[in-house]
Amino acid sequence: MDPNLSNTNMWLAIMAIVSVLEALVLIGIAVGGFVIYRRTMQLVTELEVRQVAPLRAKLDDILADVKSVTARVNQQTERVDHAIAGTMERVDETAERVRHTVRDKVSQATGVVRGLRAVIASLLTTNGRNKPSEAAGS
């Protein structure tokens, strides 16, 4: 059993050394992963400071300008709507006045024409009545 035991001890020592090497490799991988993570986060932070922050500031300025332009457009639109509504009311009022004025003038003209027509009809009827009477009297 001695020879087997020394063989077994040798294999156990090799396995222990391999296990220690594996542990060191895993620790190295973990440290390397942490270093890569830290560098990556530092790079992301630098990119954000150098590129994203200025772009965000510009975008905020643009959005503020768009907001102010939109507010002005809305205000102007309300003013135009109000002006159009007022103008339409005035046009309607003016059209109503013109309609009444024209109707009054037409009514007066119609009254005058009817009066003249009645006078002419009366004169013609009177002349027509006189002529037969004169003819009958002769």
Long-range contacts (C-beta under 8 A, 24 or more apart in sequence): none
